[in-house]
Amino acid sequence: PVDPVIIAPGIFGSQLDARWNKTTAPHYYCYKSSPDWTTLWLCFQCMVPKVIDCWVDNMLLNFTENAFRNRDGVDTRVNDFGGTQGVESIDKNGYYPYMKALVEGFTNIPGYERGVNVRAAPYDFRYGANSPTGELYLQNLQQLIEETYTKNEGKKVNVIAHSMGNLYMIQFFKRMSSSWKKKYIKRYICISGVFGGSVKSIRALVSGEIESIPRVLVNANAVRAFQRSFQSIYWLLPRKELWGKDETLVFTPDKNYTVNQYADLLQDAGFPMGKDILKTLEGSIDFPDPGVDVFCIHGSEIPTAAQFRWRPKYFPDYQPDQIDGPGDGTVNLRSLQLCKKFKRLKGYRVYPGIKQGEHMQILLNPDVINYVRSIVMETTYYPLDNSEIVF
């Protein structure tokens, strides 16, 4: 039998379903109830003008008593946990493919089969690991890994994570004993890991981040409302360990801000609740060593938001000017490179340029898929550098 693979997606990379029975709605034309499960993310038809407000209202999280939860009357679930349907594309119709090329990279090899030894662990990406929902996900992930191991005659599992999926994985490995990891985990392959956060998340919280959302008719302020309500966006803020206390990330006409001033920044952007939300991250923004063999893959040499400058009267409701630095177009290089600190790093490969290594594009790069397959199949020796692998 072949070595099984489990894929953990990044933020916005899991399909979500919802059903609801609410007492209020933002407009008379919004459905107050929908008893059957219907697509919540990604729902293209929800993003047309007017209707988008109904959708945002279901997508938002409430933050009360220091915890995040769905809006009253809204139930949500991820689609196809343990299968791959929920991550192969971000929408159910397959218009916006995501992990499809990676999944097919394995299912094209005899012996690999979706749901048996090519599996995925989608999650509700609105939450961070430090939440009841995140906690439950980590428990389900443990069960999925154990079940996959048993189903595959005691073959250890390869975990492949992309983007924010890597933040979940290092929190997962932190809580598992070394004997458990030795028994169940073959290796951990991290792709485009946002290990130290990303400057881009600052714009999402201040003015709304519309770049990473499929180009549909979106108003940045409508999007900002739901992004501010997601714990995960705060989890992606640049880490103090990587950005100096004197390094300005945000320039505004009245004041500048560093990594130590997120609470002030959010307060000044008209969102005082941000201070309490930041506290919920405690215990999940560390950088624990996974304690397993690691292969790290990421892009580089693509202009990536490094600082934001708001013009007079633009802060916080209009988009800032972006000052670029190195990275993969989404995650800053210093954050991607943190994987080099893992004690059991067995392979490290960087793919420069937009076609090769852009944050999302990297998952469509045939060289990357071949490299990941060769790691899992153990078909070559991997030197710790960027030299080409010859099959």
C-alpha positions, -999 to 999 in steps of 0.1 A, spaced: 0 0 0 10 36 -6 17 62 21 -15 81 29 -18 119 25 -40 144 45 -43 180 32 -50 210 55 -61 240 34 -55 277 40 -78 305 50 -109 308 28 -99 273 14 -127 252 29 -162 251 16 -188 260 43 -225 252 44 -251 270 65 -287 267 75 -305 293 96 -336 303 114 -332 340 125 -355 365 141 -340 394 121 -324 400 88 -307 431 73 -333 437 46 -369 426 39 -357 406 9 -332 385 29 -345 350 39 -349 348 77 -349 310 75 -334 284 54 -339 249 70 -318 230 44 -281 232 42 -270 256 16 -237 269 4 -222 297 25 -186 298 11 -179 303 -16 -213 314 -30 -210 334 -62 -247 342 -65 -246 356 -29 -222 383 -39 -244 404 -61 -253 439 -49 -281 439 -22 -280 402 -17 -244 405 -4 -258 421 28 -279 390 35 -249 368 29 -225 388 51 -251 387 79 -248 348 79 -211 348 75 -203 372 104 -193 359 138 -205 374 170 -179 381 197 -195 380 231 -182 370 265 -147 367 250 -157 340 226 -166 338 189 -198 321 177 -221 321 147 -249 347 145 -279 336 166 -300 311 147 -272 302 122 -257 267 120 -226 260 99 -205 230 89 -176 222 66 -182 202 35 -167 167 32 -143 164 61 -121 134 54 -129 136 17 -113 161 -8 -145 176 -23 -145 205 1 -110 217 -7 -105 208 -44 -123 240 -53 -135 269 -32 -170 267 -47 -191 236 -53 -192 241 -90 -155 240 -94 -151 274 -110 -125 284 -85 -101 254 -82 -79 252 -52 -63 218 -42 -76 200 -73 -42 198 -90 -25 185 -59 -52 159 -52 -51 147 -88 -13 146 -86 -18 117 -62 -50 101 -76 -32 98 -110 -7 74 -92 -20 38 -91 -30 29 -55 -42 64 -45 -79 70 -40 -99 100 -27 -113 95 7 -91 64 14 -54 75 12 -58 110 -2 -79 129 23 -85 164 35 -91 181 68 -111 213 59 -120 236 88 -141 267 95 -115 293 86 -133 321 105 -118 308 137 -83 304 151 -70 273 169 -76 289 202 -114 287 201 -140 259 209 -144 254 171 -107 253 165 -103 229 195 -129 206 181 -112 207 147 -79 196 162 -96 167 179 -113 157 146 -79 160 129 -64 135 154 -92 110 148 -89 115 110 -51 107 112 -56 77 134 -84 64 112 -64 69 80 -34 51 95 -56 21 105 -75 21 72 -41 19 54 -27 -11 72 -6 10 97 10 32 71 21 66 86 4 97 74 19 126 53 4 159 63 4 186 37 -7 221 47 -10 253 28 -9 289 42 -29 292 74 -33 255 75 3 255 88 -7 276 118 -33 249 127 -7 222 121 20 235 144 -6 240 172 -18 204 165 18 190 167 24 210 199 -3 192 217 5 157 205 30 135 224 62 125 206 52 88 209 19 96 191 38 116 164 63 88 160 35 62 155 12 82 131 31 109 113 55 102 84 63 138 77 49 173 75 51 192 42 44 229 46 36 250 15 35 288 17 33 287 55 22 320 72 42 310 103 50 346 114 18 363 102 13 385 71 12 423 69 -18 420 45 -40 411 74 -37 446 88 -54 461 58 -82 436 61 -89 447 97 -86 485 90 -102 489 56 -112 455 43 -91 431 22 -107 426 -12 -76 415 -31 -77 379 -20 -114 374 -26 -124 362 -61 -131 393 -83 -168 397 -78 -188 428 -70 -176 435 -35 -176 466 -14 -145 467 8 -165 480 38 -190 452 36 -162 427 35 -144 445 64 -174 439 86 -171 402 83 -133 401 83 -132 421 116 -155 394 130 -132 365 121 -108 355 148 -85 340 121 -76 374 106 -62 386 139 -43 353 141 -26 363 109 -13 396 121 25 400 119 43 385 150 63 406 174 92 382 172 97 390 135 90 427 132 110 451 153 94 474 179 107 504 159 96 491 125 66 510 113 39 489 96 12 515 93 15 552 84 -14 576 88 -14 614 88 -20 615 125 0 585 138 22 556 129 19 520 143 42 490 149 35 454 158 31 465 195 3 488 187 -25 467 172 -50 475 199 -44 513 194 -46 509 156 -80 491 158 -93 516 184 -83 545 161 -99 527 131 -132 528 150 -130 492 164 -124 492 201 -135 456 205 -103 446 187 -84 449 219 -104 421 235 -103 400 204 -65 402 204 -65 386 239 -82 355 226 -51 346 206 -29 340 237 -13 306 236 -17 302 199 7 328 185 39 309 196 61 291 172 65 255 186 87 230 169 65 203 153 88 175 163 84 156 130 103 156 97 95 187 77 98 197 41 92 233 34 81 249 1 73 285 -6 75 312 -33 96 344 -33 106 375 -53 70 387 -57 61 422 -44 42 417 -11 26 442 11 51 453 37 37 486 50 5 506 44 2 543 41 -33 560 45 -36 594 28 -53 623 46 -90 615 51 -85 579 38 -81 562 72 -99 539 80 -127 537 54 -107 539 21 -79 516 8 -43 526 17 -13 528 -6 8 497 -4 46 497 1 60 464 -10 87 441 3 98 405 -5 74 376 -2 51 354 -22 25 381 -30 5 374 2 29 363 29 61 382 38 94 364 32 105 365 69 73 347 78 76 321 51 112 314 60 105 307 97 102 270 87 140 270 84 141 270 122 124 236 125 148 211 140 140 182 116 139 202 84 147 176 57 141 197 25 136 233 17 127 246 -17 119 281 -29 101 289 -62 107 325 -73 83 345 -94 46 348 -99 41 318 -122 62 295 -100 56 305 -65 28 330 -60 9 322 -28 -20 304 -45 -4 298 -79 22 275 -63 -5 248 -59 -9 247 -97 28 245 -104 36 211 -119 71 213 -105 58 218 -70 33 189 -74 60 166 -87 83 176 -58 56 169 -32 48 136 -49 85 126 -49 88 134 -12 58 112 -3 68 84 -27 104 87 -16 115 84 -52 145 107 -49 170 120 -24 163 156 -15 193 178 -10 187 208 13 189 234 -15 171 246 -46 188 222 -71 165 206 -96 153 172 -89 157 148 -119 133 119 -121 
